[in-house]
Amino acid sequence: MRLSHLSLADFRSYAGLELPLEAGVGVLVGRNGQGKTNIIEAIGYLANQGSHRVAQDAPLVRAGAERAVVRGAVWHEDRTALVELEINPGRSNRARLNRSPVNRPRDVLGYLRTVLFAPEDLALVKGDPAERRRFIDELLVARAPRYAGVRADYERALKQRNALLRSASMVRRASRSGPTPDLSTLDVWDAHLAKAGAQLLAARLRLLRALTPLVDKAYGTIAGHPGANLEYRPSCALEAATAAEDLEAALAVALAQSRSDEVERGITLVGPHRDDLALTIDHGTGPLPAKGYASHGESWSFALAVKLASYELLRSDGIEPVLLLDDVFAELDSARRAHLVSVAASAEQVLITAAVEADVPAELGGVRYTVAKGEVVKGAVADDAAEDHAEGAQ
């Protein structure tokens, strides 16, 4: 799989961009603030319908524009699919496949698959649980796009349930000595939440069983010793349940048991939206949480191992993803750089950003693109020449 052409309209700093891309290694070189990461972000958005930099869509639209468009020609198995996303902050996004509208944007998920490694990935180790939940769900959808629908069903049920809980909480506070609020409708949303949540949980657990040994192997190669582990931390007791039916029953019990507290606080307290993924490292004396115990170098190693394991897992499914490396070589020591180079060199397509040419290991050949003032020029161009070209193109 590879991206053969990227088109942008009013995305971030780009009023318009037409960028042909080739197989193998492509390196986007330019000083900070020139638009390199915006290109990587757009490709990631085309694959995952989410940004690795911001949680909302509004910042993705160029200042003064109403919408942004990201379009990519994806070559796979001797055929090309044209995937297009129209980003409409505050309204529903739209999608087209081969220029024909689809019912929902998620219907084009899976046509382009990417694995991104960026400085923001340190949040996998050092950040909040939400970062780790987002990672595992994006990988899940990349492997099996149908789970985007499961996530949407769960989020819809969660939104409705939380709205009912807030209303019940307000009624209870307003009439402490009065009648108990009617919670009969909550039973319906409990059932919806438990069913969709169980499907999502079962898929996450299966994914982790496949991913964890790959993470440990990659970490052992990068850091020089094994001992990396991923452990799912649910927000309620699941016992040994792994099948969706058993997980649904466990979630239903947990929701019933927590209802009093949830009505008091006006929010759903158990379910996949409250779970965490624990990252631990064992140096021979027992596992310790990477967050808080890992050094900066170990944190980088763990984040890199997780992403490289994700890449290998997707490759094992028979569809090689596009590898995106956003300004990471400058952050890595020689051993980590060497391991990343070995993986990048074997990729069908890898796109790399760097502030200066020297940040890119010499072993990586491929095509160079100079990025300056929102213009992309194929070939290595001196800074002054790139800026003159950009000014002339405006």
GUMAR-334559 format. One record per atom (N, C-alpha, C): atom name; x, y, z. Coordinates in pm, whole numbers. Example, Ala and Ser with C-alpha at 12.3 -4.5 7.8 and 13.67 -1.06 7.14 Angstrom:
# residues 2
N  1319  -569  780
CA  1230  -450  780
C  1320  -330  780
N  1285  -225  708
CA  1367  -106  714
C  1290  3  787
# end
This chain:
# residues 394
N  84  -119  0
CA  0  0  0
C  88  125  0
N  49  222  -81
CA  120  349  -76
C  28  463  -121
N  61  582  -77
CA  -11  702  -117
C  63  762  -236
N  -3  766  -352
CA  64  814  -473
C  43  963  -497
N  -59  1021  -437
CA  -83  1165  -457
C  -163  1218  -338
N  -124  1335  -290
CA  -196  1402  -181
C  -239  1540  -229
N  -368  1570  -208
CA  -423  1702  -239
C  -480  1764  -113
N  -448  1890  -90
CA  -502  1963  26
C  -566  2092  -20
N  -678  2126  42
CA  -742  2254  19
C  -782  2313  154
N  -723  2426  187
CA  -754  2497  313
C  -731  2410  436
N  -630  2327  428
CA  -592  2246  544
C  -471  2309  611
N  -488  2348  738
CA  -381  2413  815
C  -326  2531  736
N  -196  2528  703
CA  -132  2641  636
C  -146  2637  485
N  -208  2531  432
CA  -212  2513  287
C  -346  2557  228
N  -342  2667  150
CA  -461  2704  74
C  -486  2599  -33
N  -378  2547  -88
CA  -388  2439  -186
C  -253  2370  -199
N  -256  2240  -218
CA  -134  2164  -237
C  -163  2042  -322
N  -80  2020  -424
CA  -84  1899  -505
C  53  1835  -495
N  61  1719  -431
CA  190  1657  -401
C  195  1513  -451
N  260  1488  -566
CA  282  1349  -609
C  384  1283  -515
N  361  1158  -482
CA  451  1086  -391
C  492  954  -454
N  610  908  -418
CA  665  786  -476
C  677  677  -371
N  696  555  -416
CA  720  444  -325
C  858  460  -262
N  880  387  -153
CA  1008  395  -85
C  1014  512  11
N  1132  568  26
CA  1155  673  125
C  1131  811  64
N  1052  892  134
CA  1034  1032  98
C  1062  1117  220
N  1148  1218  204
CA  1189  1302  317
C  1148  1446  290
N  1070  1502  382
CA  1028  1641  376
C  1120  1722  466
N  1201  1808  408
CA  1300  1884  483
C  1262  2032  483
N  1264  2093  599
CA  1235  2236  609
C  1242  2282  752
N  1267  2409  769
CA  1276  2463  903
C  1141  2457  973
N  1142  2466  1105
CA  1018  2458  1183
C  921  2567  1141
N  793  2531  1139
CA  690  2628  1106
C  663  2644  958
N  726  2560  873
CA  709  2574  728
C  598  2486  671
N  546  2390  751
CA  434  2310  704
C  462  2163  684
N  578  2115  730
CA  610  1971  712
C  512  1883  788
N  496  1912  917
CA  408  1827  999
C  264  1836  954
N  223  1949  895
CA  86  1961  845
C  58  1855  739
N  159  1822  658
CA  142  1720  555
C  126  1582  619
N  212  1553  715
CA  202  1425  786
C  68  1414  858
N  26  1524  920
CA  -103  1525  992
C  -218  1499  896
N  -213  1558  777
CA  -320  1539  679
C  -327  1393  634
N  -212  1330  612
CA  -211  1189  571
C  -267  1102  683
N  -226  1130  807
CA  -279  1056  921
C  -429  1076  935
N  -476  1198  909
CA  -621  1224  919
C  -696  1147  812
N  -639  1138  694
CA  -704  1064  586
C  -719  917  623
N  -622  865  699
CA  -627  724  739
C  -716  700  859
N  -707  789  960
CA  -773  763  1089
C  -890  855  1121
N  -907  961  1041
CA  -1010  1062  1065
C  -994  1126  1202
N  -869  1147  1239
CA  -836  1215  1363
C  -693  1266  1353
N  -662  1371  1430
CA  -529  1430  1429
C  -449  1380  1548
N  -317  1366  1528
CA  -230  1328  1640
C  -189  1451  1722
N  -233  1570  1678
CA  -189  1694  1745
C  -301  1763  1821
N  -424  1754  1771
CA  -537  1824  1835
C  -656  1729  1842
N  -744  1756  1940
CA  -861  1669  1960
C  -980  1712  1875
N  -985  1839  1835
CA  -1097  1892  1759
C  -1056  1921  1615
N  -1155  1929  1526
CA  -1127  1953  1385
C  -1103  2099  1350
N  -1156  2192  1431
CA  -1150  2333  1394
C  -1009  2382  1361
N  -905  2348  1438
CA  -772  2399  1405
C  -716  2347  1273
N  -778  2244  1216
CA  -729  2187  1091
C  -768  2272  970
N  -867  2358  987
CA  -915  2441  876
C  -838  2573  874
N  -787  2608  758
CA  -707  2730  743
C  -788  2852  788
N  -722  2943  856
CA  -789  3063  908
C  -862  3137  795
N  -991  3165  818
CA  -1072  3235  720
C  -1151  3145  628
N  -1121  3016  628
CA  -1193  2921  542
C  -1304  2853  621
N  -1405  2804  552
CA  -1517  2737  617
C  -1494  2588  633
N  -1417  2531  544
CA  -1395  2386  546
C  -1257  2355  490
N  -1213  2234  512
CA  -1088  2186  454
C  -1115  2056  381
N  -1034  2027  281
CA  -1048  1903  205
C  -912  1835  200
N  -912  1706  233
CA  -793  1621  221
C  -829  1509  125
N  -747  1493  20
CA  -777  1392  -82
C  -650  1313  -110
N  -662  1183  -117
CA  -545  1101  -143
C  -574  989  -241
N  -480  966  -332
CA  -487  852  -423
C  -405  739  -362
N  -472  630  -326
CA  -408  519  -256
C  -393  402  -351
N  -268  361  -373
CA  -240  249  -463
C  -223  122  -381
N  -299  20  -420
CA  -289  -109  -350
C  -335  -219  -443
N  -251  -321  -454
CA  -283  -438  -536
C  -323  -399  -678
N  -238  -317  -740
CA  -253  -278  -882
C  -378  -197  -911
N  -434  -135  -813
CA  -547  -46  -838
C  -537  75  -746
N  -601  183  -785
CA  -596  306  -708
C  -735  344  -661
N  -745  381  -534
CA  -870  432  -477
C  -848  578  -441
N  -940  664  -481
CA  -933  806  -448
C  -1022  831  -327
N  -959  866  -215
CA  -1030  886  -89
C  -1030  1035  -57
N  -1147  1090  -24
CA  -1159  1233  3
C  -1238  1257  130
N  -1187  1345  215
CA  -1257  1387  335
C  -1277  1538  333
N  -1397  1580  360
CA  -1429  1721  375
C  -1452  1748  522
N  -1370  1836  579
CA  -1374  1864  723
C  -1457  1989  745
N  -1568  1975  819
CA  -1662  2084  844
C  -1679  2105  993
N  -1596  2186  1056
CA  -1608  2207  1202
C  -1748  2255  1241
N  -1803  2191  1345
CA  -1936  2228  1391
C  -2048  2162  1315
N  -2014  2094  1207
CA  -2113  2022  1127
C  -2058  1883  1094
N  -2135  1805  1024
CA  -2092  1670  989
C  -1987  1675  878
N  -1881  1599  897
CA  -1784  1583  790
C  -1844  1496  679
N  -1785  1508  561
CA  -1832  1430  447
C  -1715  1354  386
N  -1748  1248  315
CA  -1644  1167  251
C  -1690  1123  113
N  -1591  1105  26
CA  -1615  1051  -107
C  -1514  939  -135
N  -1556  843  -210
CA  -1469  735  -255
C  -1479  728  -406
N  -1365  747  -472
CA  -1363  752  -619
C  -1466  853  -671
N  -1470  968  -604
CA  -1553  1085  -637
C  -1702  1066  -612
N  -1742  952  -556
CA  -1883  928  -524
C  -1904  942  -374
N  -2009  1013  -329
CA  -2033  1028  -185
C  -2061  893  -120
N  -2018  878  4
CA  -2051  760  85
C  -2143  804  197
N  -2211  710  259
CA  -2311  743  361
C  -2249  810  483
N  -2134  758  527
CA  -2069  809  647
C  -1918  815  624
N  -1852  914  684
CA  -1706  921  667
C  -1635  792  704
N  -1686  720  805
CA  -1616  599  847
C  -1621  488  741
N  -1704  507  637
CA  -1711  407  531
C  -1583  403  446
N  -1497  505  457
CA  -1372  503  379
C  -1253  462  466
N  -1277  431  593
CA  -1168  382  677
C  -1116  249  625
N  -986  232  629
CA  -924  108  584
C  -864  116  445
N  -906  215  366
CA  -848  228  233
C  -703  276  240
N  -672  358  340
CA  -534  397  367
C  -503  362  511
N  -392  292  533
CA  -351  256  668
C  -212  314  694
N  -197  376  807
CA  -70  439  841
C  -30  402  983
N  100  411  1009
CA  152  408  1145
C  241  530  1159
N  208  614  1255
CA  280  739  1277
C  363  731  1404
N  489  776  1394
CA  572  793  1512
C  615  938  1516
N  581  1006  1626
CA  604  1150  1639
C  640  1182  1783
N  696  1299  1810
CA  728  1337  1949
C  608  1327  2042
N  487  1350  1989
CA  367  1341  2072
C  344  1201  2128
N  411  1101  2070
CA  390  963  2115
C  447  935  2253
N  528  1025  2306
CA  571  1010  2445
C  452  1010  2540
N  340  1070  2495
CA  219  1071  2577
C  165  930  2599
N  200  835  2512
CA  160  696  2536
C  216  646  2668
N  337  691  2702
CA  403  647  2824
C  375  742  2939
N  382  872  2913
CA  378  971  3019
C  243  1041  3033
N  152  1019  2938
CA  29  1095  2936
C  -86  1029  3011
N  -205  1083  2988
CA  -326  1037  3054
C  -380  910  2988
N  -468  838  3058
CA  -528  717  2999
C  -595  740  2865
N  -652  860  2845
CA  -720  887  2719
C  -627  871  2600
N  -498  904  2615
CA  -402  889  2506
C  -385  742  2469
N  -380  657  2570
CA  -359  514  2545
C  -487  450  2490
N  -603  495  2538
CA  -728  443  2482
C  -740  481  2335
N  -704  604  2302
CA  -712  646  2162
C  -619  564  2075
N  -498  538  2125
CA  -403  458  2048
C  -458  319  2018
N  -506  251  2121
CA  -550  113  2099
C  -674  108  2011
N  -763  206  2022
CA  -883  206  1938
C  -849  239  1793
N  -754  330  1770
CA  -715  361  1633
C  -648  240  1567
N  -567  168  1642
CA  -504  48  1587
C  -609  -59  1560
N  -706  -69  1650
CA  -815  -166  1632
C  -891  -138  1504
N  -925  -12  1480
CA  -1000  26  1360
C  -915  9  1235
N  -784  36  1247
CA  -696  17  1131
C  -694  -129  1089
N  -697  -221  1184
CA  -699  -364  1152
C  -836  -409  1103
N  -941  -357  1165
CA  -1077  -400  1132
C  -1168  -277  1134
N  -1185  -208  1021
CA  -1261  -82  1017
C  -1403  -91  1072
N  -1460  -211  1077
CA  -1598  -222  1127
C  -1609  -178  1272
N  -1497  -179  1345
CA  -1504  -138  1485
C  -1522  12  1501
N  -1509  87  1394
CA  -1545  229  1401
C  -1694  243  1430
N  -1774  152  1375
CA  -1917  153  1402
C  -1947  113  1545
N  -1872  17  1597
CA  -1890  -23  1738
C  -1857  93  1831
N  -1746  161  1802
CA  -1710  278  1884
C  -1818  385  1878
N  -1871  409  1758
CA  -1976  510  1743
C  -2101  472  1822
N  -2138  343  1819
CA  -2254  297  1895
C  -2231  316  2045
N  -2110  283  2089
CA  -2080  298  2232
C  -2084  446  2273
N  -2023  531  2193
CA  -2019  673  2228
C  -2158  735  2226
N  -2244  687  2135
CA  -2381  738  2130
C  -2457  697  2257
N  -2443  570  2296
CA  -2511  524  2418
C  -2455  595  2541
N  -2326  617  2544
CA  -2264  686  2657
C  -2316  829  2668
N  -2326  898  2555
CA  -2375  1035  2555
C  -2519  1043  2608
N  -2604  952  2561
CA  -2743  951  2607
C  -2752  916  2755
N  -2673  819  2797
CA  -2677  777  2938
C  -2627  890  3029
N  -2521  957  2988
CA  -2471  1067  3069
C  -2571  1181  3078
N  -2643  1207  2969
CA  -2745  1312  2972
C  -2856  1277  3073
N  -2897  1150  3076
CA  -2998  1107  3172
C  -2946  1115  3315
N  -2821  1076  3334
CA  -2763  1082  3468
C  -2751  1226  3519
N  -2714  1317  3430
CA  -2706  1458  3470
C  -2843  1510  3511
N  -2945  1475  3432
CA  -3081  1519  3465
C  -3125  1462  3599
N  -3099  1332  3620
CA  -3138  1268  3745
C  -3063  1329  3863
N  -2935  1361  3842
CA  -2856  1423  3948
C  -2910  1559  3986
N  -2952  1637  3887
CA  -3008  1770  3913
C  -3139  1760  3988
N  -3224  1663  3949
CA  -3352  1644  4017
C  -3328  1604  4162
N  -3235  1513  4184
CA  -3206  1467  4320
C  -3155  1581  4407
N  -3067  1666  4353
CA  -3014  1777  4431
C  -3122  1880  4462
N  -3214  1897  4366
CA  -3319  1997  4385
C  -3425  1953  4484
N  -3440  1824  4504
CA  -3544  1774  4595
C  -3489  1661  4680
N  -3397  1696  4768
CA  -3333  1596  4854
C  -3434  1514  4933
N  -3539  1580  4977
CA  -3639  1510  5059
C  -3762  1471  4977
N  -3756  1498  4847
CA  -3870  1469  4763
C  -3862  1333  4697
N  -3939  1312  4590
CA  -3944  1182  4524
C  -3814  1151  4451
N  -3783  1021  4436
CA  -3666  977  4361
C  -3692  997  4212
N  -3597  1048  4137
CA  -3619  1068  3993
C  -3645  936  3921
N  -3723  943  3814
CA  -3756  825  3734
C  -3634  782  3654
N  -3587  662  3681
CA  -3468  612  3614
C  -3498  494  3522
N  -3625  476  3488
CA  -3663  359  3408
C  -3597  362  3270
N  -3584  481  3211
CA  -3522  490  3078
C  -3375  452  3083
N  -3315  470  3200
CA  -3173  439  3214
C  -3145  291  3189
N  -3240  205  3221
CA  -3222  62  3198
C  -3197  30  3050
N  -3268  104  2964
CA  -3252  82  2820
C  -3110  116  2776
N  -3060  231  2825
CA  -2926  273  2785
C  -2818  189  2853
N  -2849  135  2969
CA  -2756  38  3031
C  -2733  -81  2938
N  -2842  -130  2881
CA  -2832  -247  2793
C  -2752  -213  2667
N  -2780  -97  2608
CA  -2706  -54  2488
C  -2558  -38  2519
N  -2530  27  2632
CA  -2391  53  2670
C  -2316  -78  2696
N  -2379  -169  2766
CA  -2315  -297  2797
C  -2288  -378  2671
N  -2382  -378  2578
CA  -2364  -456  2456
C  -2251  -400  2370
N  -2255  -269  2340
CA  -2150  -209  2257
C  -2016  -210  2331
N  -2020  -183  2462
CA  -1898  -182  2541
C  -1831  -317  2545
N  -1911  -424  2552
CA  -1855  -559  2555
C  -1786  -593  2424
N  -1845  -554  2312
CA  -1782  -578  2182
C  -1649  -504  2171
N  -1647  -379  2217
CA  -1524  -301  2213
C  -1419  -360  2306
N  -1461  -400  2426
CA  -1368  -461  2521
C  -1308  -590  2467
N  -1391  -675  2414
CA  -1342  -804  2362
C  -1240  -782  2252
N  -1266  -684  2166
CA  -1174  -656  2056
C  -1042  -598  2109
N  -1051  -510  2207
CA  -928  -454  2266
C  -843  -565  2328
N  -905  -656  2399
CA  -831  -763  2467
C  -765  -856  2365
N  -835  -887  2257
CA  -776  -970  2151
C  -657  -899  2088
N  -673  -771  2065
CA  -565  -693  2004
C  -441  -694  2093
N  -460  -675  2222
CA  -346  -672  2313
C  -274  -805  2320
N  -349  -915  2311
CA  -285  -1047  2312
C  -190  -1063  2192
N  -227  -1004  2079
CA  -142  -1012  1961
C  -28  -910  1965
N  -55  -792  2022
CA  41  -682  2019
C  151  -694  2124
N  117  -743  2244
CA  210  -739  2356
C  342  -811  2330
N  343  -934  2277
CA  472  -998  2251
C  555  -923  2147
N  491  -856  2052
CA  564  -779  1953
C  628  -656  2017
N  557  -595  2114
CA  613  -481  2186
C  735  -522  2265
N  725  -635  2334
CA  837  -682  2416
C  958  -714  2328
N  934  -775  2213
CA  1043  -808  2122
C  1110  -681  2070
N  1028  -584  2028
CA  1085  -459  1975
C  1160  -383  2084
N  1104  -381  2204
CA  1170  -310  2313
C  1303  -377  2347
N  1305  -510  2346
CA  1429  -582  2375
C  1538  -549  2274
N  1499  -535  2147
CA  1597  -502  2044
C  1647  -358  2059
N  1556  -267  2090
CA  1592  -125  2099
C  1669  -96  2227
N  1620  -146  2339
CA  1678  -111  2470
C  1789  -207  2513
N  1797  -322  2449
CA  1903  -416  2485
C  1861  -520  2586
N  1737  -514  2633
CA  1687  -614  2727
C  1535  -620  2715
N  1474  -737  2731
CA  1328  -747  2725
C  1268  -697  2857
N  1137  -712  2869
CA  1072  -674  2993
C  959  -574  2977
N  927  -536  2853
CA  816  -444  2830
C  685  -522  2825
N  582  -469  2888
CA  455  -539  2891
C  340  -439  2883
N  230  -485  2824
CA  106  -408  2818
C  0  -484  2896
N  -67  -416  2987
CA  -170  -482  3067
C  -296  -396  3066
N  -407  -459  3031
CA  -533  -386  3026
C  -588  -368  3167
N  -625  -246  3201
CA  -679  -214  3334
C  -824  -167  3318
N  -920  -258  3337
CA  -1061  -219  3323
C  -1108  -137  3442
N  -1215  -63  3420
CA  -1272  21  3525
C  -1369  -55  3615
N  -1391  -182  3584
CA  -1479  -265  3667
C  -1426  -409  3665
N  -1473  -490  3758
CA  -1427  -628  3767
C  -1480  -709  3649
N  -1389  -771  3575
CA  -1428  -855  3462
C  -1400  -1001  3488
N  -1339  -1030  3603
CA  -1295  -1166  3634
C  -1204  -1215  3522
N  -1230  -1331  3467
CA  -1147  -1383  3357
C  -1221  -1375  3224
N  -1327  -1296  3218
CA  -1410  -1290  3098
C  -1333  -1229  2981
N  -1343  -1292  2865
CA  -1285  -1239  2742
C  -1384  -1243  2626
N  -1484  -1332  2635
CA  -1587  -1340  2531
C  -1684  -1225  2546
N  -1735  -1177  2434
CA  -1824  -1061  2437
C  -1947  -1085  2524
N  -2002  -1207  2519
CA  -2122  -1236  2598
C  -2094  -1224  2748
N  -1982  -1278  2791
CA  -1948  -1271  2934
C  -1914  -1129  2975
N  -1846  -1056  2889
CA  -1813  -917  2919
C  -1938  -830  2928
N  -2036  -859  2842
CA  -2161  -784  2847
C  -2230  -804  2981
N  -2231  -928  3030
CA  -2292  -957  3161
C  -2216  -886  3273
N  -2082  -888  3266
CA  -2001  -823  3369
C  -2023  -672  3369
N  -2034  -612  3251
CA  -2059  -468  3243
C  -2198  -433  3297
N  -2296  -516  3266
CA  -2432  -491  3315
C  -2436  -493  3468
N  -2366  -588  3527
CA  -2358  -596  3674
C  -2289  -472  3729
N  -2179  -432  3668
CA  -2103  -316  3716
C  -2185  -188  3706
N  -2261  -174  3599
CA  -2345  -55  3584
C  -2454  -50  3691
N  -2513  -165  3718
CA  -2617  -170  3822
C  -2559  -137  3959
N  -2440  -188  3987
CA  -2378  -165  4118
C  -2334  -20  4137
N  -2299  46  4030
CA  -2248  183  4041
C  -2355  290  4019
N  -2479  248  3996
CA  -2581  345  3957
C  -2601  455  4062
N  -2605  418  4188
CA  -2628  519  4292
C  -2520  627  4287
N  -2394  586  4277
CA  -2285  683  4269
C  -2292  764  4140
N  -2333  698  4033
CA  -2340  768  3904
C  -2450  874  3905
N  -2564  842  3964
CA  -2672  941  3974
C  -2627  1058  4061
N  -2555  1028  4167
CA  -2506  1133  4255
C  -2411  1227  4181
N  -2325  1170  4096
CA  -2223  1251  4028
C  -2264  1294  3887
N  -2369  1230  3835
CA  -2419  1270  3704
C  -2332  1228  3587
N  -2263  1113  3599
CA  -2174  1068  3494
C  -2153  917  3503
N  -2128  853  3389
CA  -2102  710  3385
C  -1961  681  3434
N  -1950  595  3533
CA  -1821  573  3599
C  -1751  445  3557
N  -1819  355  3486
CA  -1755  230  3443
C  -1779  210  3294
N  -1686  139  3232
CA  -1697  111  3090
C  -1565  137  3019
N  -1556  100  2892
CA  -1432  116  2817
C  -1378  259  2813
N  -1467  358  2827
CA  -1422  498  2824
C  -1346  537  2950
N  -1346  450  3051
CA  -1274  478  3177
C  -1157  382  3197
N  -1133  293  3103
CA  -1028  193  3119
C  -890  254  3088
N  -787  180  3121
CA  -651  226  3094
C  -567  109  3043
N  -458  144  2981
CA  -360  46  2934
C  -231  72  3010
N  -194  -22  3097
CA  -74  -4  3179
C  48  -51  3103
N  150  36  3095
CA  277  3  3033
C  379  -19  3144
N  436  -136  3151
CA  531  -167  3258
C  663  -217  3201
N  770  -197  3280
CA  903  -244  3243
C  957  -326  3360
N  1014  -441  3328
CA  1073  -528  3429
C  1224  -535  3404
N  1301  -483  3500
CA  1446  -489  3490
C  1503  -611  3561
N  1416  -703  3603
CA  1460  -824  3670
C  1416  -832  3814
N  1357  -725  3864
CA  1310  -722  4003
C  1158  -711  4011
N  1091  -728  3898
CA  946  -717  3895
C  903  -597  3813
N  782  -604  3756
CA  735  -497  3668
C  707  -368  3744
N  746  -256  3685
CA  718  -123  3739
C  651  -40  3630
N  560  49  3670
CA  495  132  3568
C  596  220  3496
N  588  220  3365
CA  679  304  3288
C  657  451  3320
N  531  488  3339
CA  501  625  3377
C  548  649  3521
N  646  731  3536
CA  697  761  3669
C  827  692  3701
N  852  574  3641
CA  974  498  3671
C  1072  493  3555
N  1022  500  3433
CA  1111  492  3317
C  1188  622  3299
N  1314  609  3260
CA  1393  727  3226
C  1341  785  3095
N  1392  903  3059
CA  1349  964  2933
C  1384  873  2816
N  1505  814  2819
CA  1545  724  2711
C  1459  599  2706
N  1427  543  2823
CA  1341  425  2827
C  1200  458  2778
N  1153  577  2809
CA  1021  619  2762
C  1018  628  2610
N  1125  685  2551
CA  1134  689  2406
C  1138  547  2348
N  1216  460  2412
CA  1226  322  2364
C  1090  253  2367
N  1015  274  2475
CA  885  210  2488
C  788  263  2383
N  784  395  2367
CA  694  454  2267
C  729  404  2127
N  859  399  2096
CA  902  349  1966
C  867  202  1949
N  886  123  2054
CA  854  -19  2048
C  706  -42  2022
N  620  36  2086
CA  476  23  2066
C  439  52  1921
N  498  157  1865
CA  464  193  1727
C  521  93  1626
N  642  47  1649
CA  699  -52  1558
C  624  -186  1567
N  579  -220  1687
CA  498  -341  1703
C  365  -326  1629
N  307  -208  1634
CA  183  -182  1561
C  204  -199  1412
N  317  -149  1365
CA  352  -160  1223
C  365  -307  1182
N  436  -384  1264
CA  454  -526  1232
C  321  -602  1238
N  235  -564  1332
CA  105  -631  1343
C  21  -605  1219
N  18  -481  1171
CA  -58  -449  1051
C  2  -519  929
N  133  -525  923
CA  197  -596  811
C  159  -743  811
N  148  -800  931
CA  113  -943  939
C  -28  -971  888
N  -111  -868  881
CA  -247  -884  829
C  -249  -888  676
N  -133  -860  615
CA  -125  -870  469
C  -136  -738  396
N  -154  -627  470
CA  -160  -496  407
C  -56  -408  475
N  49  -377  402
CA  157  -300  462
C  118  -153  472
N  119  -96  592
CA  79  44  608
C  190  140  564
N  151  263  539
CA  247  370  515
C  306  411  650
N  437  419  657
CA  505  456  781
C  535  605  779
N  490  678  882
CA  508  822  893
C  598  853  1012
N  708  919  988
CA  804  952  1094
C  818  1104  1098
N  759  1164  1200
CA  753  1310  1207
C  859  1364  1304
N  970  1410  1249
CA  1073  1482  1326
C  1120  1403  1447
N  1150  1275  1428
CA  1188  1191  1542
C  1336  1154  1543
N  1402  1155  1429
CA  1542  1110  1428
C  1631  1199  1515
N  1599  1328  1520
CA  1681  1419  1601
C  1667  1391  1750
N  1559  1319  1788
CA  1533  1292  1930
C  1595  1160  1977
N  1643  1078  1883
CA  1686  943  1918
C  1838  931  1921
N  1887  845  2010
CA  2031  818  2012
C  2065  722  1898
N  2193  690  1883
CA  2238  614  1766
C  2176  475  1759
N  2159  409  1875
CA  2104  273  1874
C  1958  275  1830
N  1881  367  1883
CA  1739  375  1846
C  1724  419  1701
N  1807  512  1657
CA  1805  556  1517
C  1832  438  1424
N  1932  357  1459
CA  1970  245  1373
C  1856  145  1359
N  1786  118  1469
CA  1675  22  1461
C  1561  79  1378
N  1533  207  1395
CA  1425  268  1318
C  1462  272  1170
N  1587  297  1139
CA  1633  298  1000
C  1612  161  936
N  1642  53  1010
CA  1628  -81  954
C  1484  -112  917
N  1392  -62  997
CA  1249  -83  967
C  1206  6  852
N  1247  133  856
CA  1207  228  752
C  1258  187  615
N  1379  134  611
CA  1438  96  482
C  1363  -18  415
N  1292  -98  494
CA  1220  -212  437
C  1074  -180  406
N  1028  -60  440
CA  888  -25  422
C  856  -1  275
N  734  -34  235
CA  691  -5  98
C  690  145  74
N  645  219  175
CA  650  365  166
C  668  423  305
N  763  513  320
CA  784  582  446
C  805  729  416
N  736  814  491
CA  749  959  476
C  806  1015  606
N  913  1093  592
CA  989  1141  706
C  995  1293  700
N  983  1359  814
CA  1008  1503  820
C  1132  1529  903
N  1204  1634  865
CA  1325  1672  937
C  1350  1820  918
N  1404  1884  1021
CA  1434  2027  1012
C  1552  2054  920
N  1651  1964  925
CA  1769  1977  840
C  1803  1840  783
N  1869  1840  670
CA  1905  1715  604
C  1990  1626  694
N  2074  1687  776
CA  2166  1609  860
C  2092  1525  964
N  1967  1559  995
CA  1891  1480  1092
C  1849  1344  1037
N  1850  1329  905
CA  1807  1204  843
C  1928  1114  823
N  1926  993  876
CA  2041  902  861
C  2081  884  715
N  2210  884  691
CA  2261  877  554
C  2220  748  485
N  2191  642  563
CA  2155  514  502
C  2021  520  428
N  1940  619  461
CA  1810  630  397
C  1823  718  273
N  1805  658  158
CA  1810  735  34
C  1674  795  4
N  1621  766  -112
CA  1486  810  -146
C  1480  950  -202
N  1358  1003  -206
CA  1330  1133  -265
C  1327  1240  -156
N  1388  1355  -185
CA  1384  1467  -92
C  1286  1573  -144
N  1213  1633  -50
CA  1124  1745  -80
C  1162  1859  14
N  1175  1977  -41
CA  1203  2094  42
C  1073  2167  69
N  1047  2195  195
CA  924  2262  237
C  961  2399  293
N  906  2504  233
CA  933  2640  280
C  813  2728  251
N  767  2798  354
CA  655  2892  341
C  533  2829  276
N  503  2706  313
CA  383  2641  263
C  393  2589  121
N  513  2592  63
CA  534  2536  -71
C  625  2413  -59
N  599  2314  -143
CA  677  2191  -142
C  744  2175  -278
N  877  2165  -275
CA  956  2152  -397
C  1028  2019  -395
N  1015  1941  -503
CA  1084  1814  -509
C  1233  1837  -529
N  1313  1769  -448
CA  1457  1783  -457
C  1510  1864  -341
N  1638  1845  -312
CA  1703  1921  -205
C  1737  2059  -258
N  1680  2160  -194
CA  1699  2298  -237
C  1754  2377  -121
N  1849  2462  -145
CA  1903  2547  -38
C  1793  2634  17
N  1807  2672  145
CA  1701  2748  211
C  1664  2874  135
N  1763  2953  90
CA  1733  3078  21
C  1661  3053  -110
N  1705  2948  -183
CA  1640  2916  -310
C  1498  2868  -289
N  1477  2789  -183
CA  1341  2741  -154
C  1249  2856  -122
N  1300  2954  -43
CA  1216  3067  -7
C  1186  3152  -130
N  1285  3171  -222
CA  1261  3247  -344
C  1155  3180  -430
N  1164  3045  -437
CA  1066  2970  -515
C  926  2988  -457
N  916  2977  -322
CA  787  2990  -257
C  728  3128  -280
N  813  3233  -271
CA  763  3370  -290
C  715  3389  -434
N  789  3328  -530
CA  749  3341  -668
C  621  3267  -701
N  593  3162  -624
CA  472  3081  -649
C  347  3144  -591
N  364  3241  -500
CA  248  3300  -432
C  178  3404  -520
# end
